[in-house]
Amino acid sequence: MQYVTVQCSEVIDEGVTGFIVDDETTAVSAVEQLELLDRRLIRTVFEQRFTARRMAEDYVRLYRRLREGQAHAPLPMPAVLLSFSRAKNP
């Protein structure tokens, strides 16, 4: 659960890896929905985004882009994350 901040959408996929809340009322509602989250899916998304290996690979790609003068282009999101961000829990 995360209160809305500029960065929270980079960390939480609403309804997939957690819930983004605005206030105490929506926080209570989110807590009641925690059992709907798929823990294996959350772990897979975590491993795709936040392992040391993954972040190091992102830095290598960024450094290569800087070297090639393409730093202005955003890094692509892995296809696995794109599909997870659209996933619905039963």
Residue pairs with C-beta under 8 A, 6 or more apart in sequence:
1 18
1 19
1 20
1 21
1 27
1 30
1 31
1 34
2 8
2 11
2 12
2 18
2 19
2 20
2 21
3 20
3 21
3 22
3 27
4 20
4 21
4 22
8 20
9 20
11 17
12 18
12 19
12 20
13 45
13 84
13 85
14 20
15 36
15 37
15 88
15 89
16 37
16 38
16 41
16 42
16 45
16 84
16 85
16 87
16 89
17 37
17 41
17 42
17 45
17 46
17 84
18 30
18 37
18 42
19 26
19 30
19 33
19 34
21 27
21 29
21 30
36 89
37 89
38 87
38 89
41 84
41 87
44 80
44 84
45 81
45 84
47 54
48 54
48 78
48 80
48 81
48 84
49 81
58 75
61 75
62 71
62 75
65 71
65 73
65 75
